[in-house]
Amino acid sequence: MPMDESGGRVRRPWPAAFGCWACWAFALLTVICVALLPAPYDLQAVDMSCTVATLVATVVLLSTARRAGANDRRWRLLVALTTFGGFLIALANSWHGIVHGADVYNEIELVHATFLLAYLPALAGLLLLPSELVLARAGPRSLPRPHGRHWYVITVLDSALIVGSGALVAWSTLLAPVVHRTTLSRPALAIVFSSIAIGLVLVVVAALLATARRPRSLPTLILLAAGMAVMSVTMGVYLYLAAATNGVVPAAVHLGYLVSWLLLISAALVPPPPGRPPSEPSPQTGTWVFSVRAVLPYLAFGAAGAVTLTRLATGTRADELDFFGLIGLLVFLVCRQLATIGENARLLSLVDTSRRELHHQAFHDPLTGVANRALFAVRLEQAVAAHVRDRRRLAVLYCDVDDFKQINDNLGHSVGDALLQVVAGRLQSGTRDTDTVARLGGDEFAVVLGGAGGDPEPVARRLGNIMRAPFRLGEHSYPVGISLGLVVSELSPGTGDHGAATVTADSLLRDADIAMYAAKRAKRGGLVVRRAGRPSSDSPIHLGGQLAAALRGEPGSGTLDVVYRDVVDLRDGRVVAFDAGPCWNHPDIGRVDAGRLYRLADRGGLARAIDTFLLHRCCEDLGHDTADAGCHGAAAAADRPAVLVPISAARVAEPSLATEILEALAEQRLPPRVIVPAFSAAAAEGGDPVAARNVLGRLRRHGVRCALTEAAGDAATLRLLRLLPIDIIRLDAALTSVDGEVPANRDAGEAGAGTGAGNQGRDGEGDPALADTIRSALVGAAIRRGLTVIAPAIRGERQEHRLAADGCQLGEGPLYDRERQGRRRHGPALV
């Protein structure tokens, strides 16, 4: 059986419809009895019908509450208490009518006022009716806030003010002259009048609730309010006729009570609605509705006061009820103001709490809880200013987790997140409260050791020892290396302004970064200490200059070379193509991999030069291999493999790229199919797709195929595949995880081309089932478009077979890696 929004069973609509028809058939039968029976039997028929209706209403409410969900059950139980109280009253009326043959209202005494308490559960039931907060149409700042108890108190007080003001006006203008001439007992008049007022309060409460909250079941609220309204109107008509005719009221008037109870039964029979989908926005309404709701109680009180003052001004005699009623309304108004103050205080507290939470989120890392880059920059600037002013020692420690990418890929991103949290916790526990520990992004942390009275190097070595302890991740312990770089700045009292000016937040962070990379090259878990402001041969600025010199071919700056990785046919294991990437053999620091090389190139504006070098070197190698093999003509064109040449995504939209590629092919007399320009989907997301389509279209017209790398299941990849003339795609490494096999690090070239913050993966990363689903959909779409699919990061044969079964034609990764530099003999061409 289907369930409602709170876990209860949803009833089918036909029993509810049958119950409603039965109720109104019963009402019609009662009307016929009243029309045909003489007095007092007509009144007894109505009283007995009301007794039956209230009993049925109680049973229906209790039975539906038993099957309803938690939220829907509460109001049903509370309204059932009210209907049971009505049953007791109707039973007393029936007994009195049968025994005495007269209306019970002349026998009402003050003790019977306890029956008014039966309305209180109905009031609580209305307030607890399942509903959703309605927002004003004021833009994104209208955030949903739960209503506190003050709001419900204000709603009840507003209803009392509105109804009380209307009742005072009605008493002064209509009822008072009639009541003074009647022989009805005062207790009867007071209790009936109070019943009318309380019933109208319930109706107004329902109306006010509808302005600020949208009920899950609008028919239920309407039927409940209509039942209370009919009962109040019936009592009002009875009171007026009884006062005007000295208690002689037609039995037909009592039919209103029966109608009110039948409306409550109909409300109980309405099936609970299904829950609102989480994606559906919260209901909204105009701000004028809230404005009218706020001023309505004051307008009603003002109208009642104006009527009373007008009567006094015109010399009309006002009785005690007018004055006591006005004083009572004034008390309600004061209580309402006090409740409003309490609600405003609660809202201010929520705003203050939200402001503090937003401030904390803006300056702290959500994963680890330590300071983020923004707060770190502020704290470092403050520490540098105090350092320059007081000439006290300042140190900055830079930390990086060794091989964090492999940890992420081999153990999963949840373990990687846990590792980052443990690293942050150890850094915080090993430093003082006055120090600032921050996560700068990914697996990089930094610590500001400001105002250090002693030598900060022992502090850094103690942190290193703490970090070298095995990390408990899940059910196992793992040794994880942490590379630490410490920069220390000391300004003696005799240091001039020039020396102080050279110490900046950027320079300290740069020197700490240089020291950390030096520690990473030296050994795992090492510490390198530098003095602020001293030049280093491996600083990014120095290396950037040497890289520019190496690109120009100047001696003493090292040599640039190309590393080729095999791309194999997954069906038979043949090498069909190669994936090219740059590397730099530095004379001092050794080999610089493609990732660091691309970062240096981006920082120094050398990305175009790297692309040009890689393109021409690959063409030269292909040309030399062809000459060495002695192949010419069509046979040479068929035997030559294709080489994927990474191109900066920013250049894809430049018309000069197509000219450069075609000229390089013509210079080596190579067929256009052997060079495949490859660019990253992640990096090309923000480019100009129209210009890129024109450039790649020109290349395709000349026979040059293009590849899209890091293709994931995100919107950017699908948009590029739809707009650009792509022939080959290489999946994102996160999509190649299969049955427990984990993706290896992405190619160095790709790592350098793409940037990211934090430890958040792309679509499917960290979830093998989701990765399988996205990969299958993406590969299927590529095959339907006639594209060749390359699966990277293949580490095992099971992974290889699964990817081949999913439709990937080609693959690369550690399973096939046999790095060769320079010239090499190639296999068959890329399919």
Phi, psi and omega in degrees: 000137179296156183247154175272188186293340181249015174096001179274166180278135179273125180281151176291152186288334187291326175296323179295317179296318178298318179297319179295316178297321179297321179299312184284336170294321176297320177297319179296320178297321178294320178298320179296319179297317180296323181288329185265328186278144176279167175290146358269011184291332178296317178294321178296324178297319179294317180297318179292322177297320177296323178298313179297317183296318180293323178294316178296320179299318179296316181295316181296317180296318180291319181291320177289329177294326180295328181264351185277166175286176186299315183291323182279341184286326188296312183292328179294317179296320181292316178293330176297325176297320179294315180294328176293320173299320175297325177297317179297318179294315180295323178296318177296319178299315181297315180299316180295320180293321180291319184284314187258342179067027182218165179291144184280346190294333178287345181262004183290134176238172183299330181297335180287354178296343178297337178294342177294338179296342179296341179284336186298316176300324177296322176298314178296324178296320176298317181293332182264006178299129182305126183206170180238147181293132177265130181260150172283146180284081183232024176087192186292349181282351180279081182271139180294132177233135179294140178285131177274179183295332179299323183295319180291323176297319179297320179299315179295318180294321176299318179296318178297320178296315182294311181292316179300319178295317178295321179295321179295320177294316179297321178296315184292325188261331188240308192277322185304312180298327182282317184296324181296340182259359185269162177259005178296149181292148179297318178300321179297315179298316183295317183291317179295317179297319178295322178298319177299313183297316181294320177299319178292328175300318178297320179296316180292323176302316178299319180293317180292323176299322181294337179280327184257340181223142178260116182294146176297326179236097180296321177301324179297313180297318181296317181293319178297313180295321180295321178299314179294322181293318180296320179296317181294318179296319178300315178297322179296317178296318179299315181298318182292315181291321180296321179289325183281331185245013180059044172093359179269100183239132179300147179295334181298333179297326181293345177297336178300324177297317179298318180298320182296318179292323178294326175296322177294322176297319178297321177297321180291333181276351179292126181294144176297139181283159174292157181293151178285133178301144181299331182283345181287131182292158179293146180296148181227159177212170181290152180294337181295331179298316179291326178294315179296318180298324182289324185267348185300315179299323180291323177296318179296315178297320178296322178294318179296317178296322180295321179296316180297315179294325178296319178297320178293321182292328181272001178084008178286137183288130178252132181274179183295328182297326178298313183290314180294324177296319180293321177295318178298320177296323178295322177297316177300321181294320178295317178298323179296319178296319178296318177295323178296320177299317178297319178294319178296322177297321178296317180295320177296322177296319177296319179297317179295319177296317178297321180296317179294321179295317179296320179296318179295318179294327181289336186238013179224149179286127184292335183279313187257341181084356178275176180298149175264187184298322182296312180293323178299318180298318179294314181295322179292320177298318178295319179294321178294319179298316177294324179297315180290323183287315187263353181058037178259155184294141179227137181224146176233128180251130180247129184237144178215135179280125180290136175054040181294327179299318179293322177298316178300313185286321184281325185252348180101157184287334176295322176291320177299319176297317179298322178297316179298322179294320179293319178300314179298318179296320179291323177295319180293320181289337181265004180237172180275166178295333181280346178277157181245119175257129184222149170258118185274344181142142180061235181253023183256129178235157177217150181228129174265112176262077185275147176062030182291119180286328181256197181280124181285345183297317175299327177296317179294322180290325176295320176296322177298320178295322177296321182288334182284348176294143181302145181264129177273107182238108183073234182261003185230160175252141183229135171281124182236129178277139177236118177271130185240134174236123183244129174242133183240131178243128179231126177241111178285161180304334181273359181291133182282179180294330180294318179295321179291327182291334180285344179268110177231168178298319180294319181292322178294316180293324178294316180294322177294324177294319178297317180295323180294318179293326175295321177293323180294324178286331184287304180190168180287137177069027182266172178229132175238131182249134178232157173262137186299139174087351180277133182292156179223143181289340181251021176289153181302322180293315180294316179294324178299319176295320179292325178296319177297321178293321178296323178293330177277352179083020181286140180292153177085000181249009180088178182235144175263142181218178182238134175253129180253137175242141184289139169244119189247158173279120183291345180280324183227001176079009179285144173282117186245347181196177180223150176249117186266148176208146182277156170214159184231120176268099185277140183293337184253314187259002177087207187282131176255120184285174187295324181300310179290327180298316179292325178295317177296320181293319179295320181292324182263007180068034184251012183299320180296319180293323177296316178301315181297315179300313184296316180299310183291324180293319178296318178296319179296316179298319178295319178296319179293320179297321179295317180295320179294326180279347179072026181266140179218161173070212184295325179298319179295320180295325181284330186273338182293137177277169172264149178236123175280118183250112180294135180236139176302132184298332181293338183271350185298330181271005181267124179300333181293339180296314180298318179298317181296318181293316181293322178292321178295322177294317181294325182296324180262005180055048181258146175292151186293340185283349187277341178251124180241098176298130182235132179225153187279134176293325181293321182279335184271003187300321185267010182278189180265104185291330181293313178295320179297322178296323178294317181294311181291329175296322177296317178298319180296322180297335177266007176091007180269125177271153181236150182238146175247119182258167183054040180285116180246179181272029182265174183294326181296316179298313181297325179293317179293321178296327181283327187265328190257147177283081183261141178250332185225140172234144172245122185296155170294142183299335180292341182268001184258007176287126187224121171048051177092341174290142185247146180290141176280176176302146176292161181304149183300322179296320179291323179299326179282331184281329182256148177236157179198157179244139177081190183250034182263131182271174177273186185303129177088350183287129180089355179230098185301319181296317178294321178297319178298316182296314181294317181298315181299317180294317182291316179296318178299318178295321179294318180295320179297333177271003179077026182266151173269134185248127176251129177258116180271176171059040177275123185247337184220165183290324178298318176297319179299313182294321180293318179294322177295320179294330179283352176111359177289124182279322187237162179208160175208163180148187183302335179296333185245357189295122170218084188297135175223137181255155176072217183287152178203158176274135186254161176263202182295168185283159177296133182289000000 
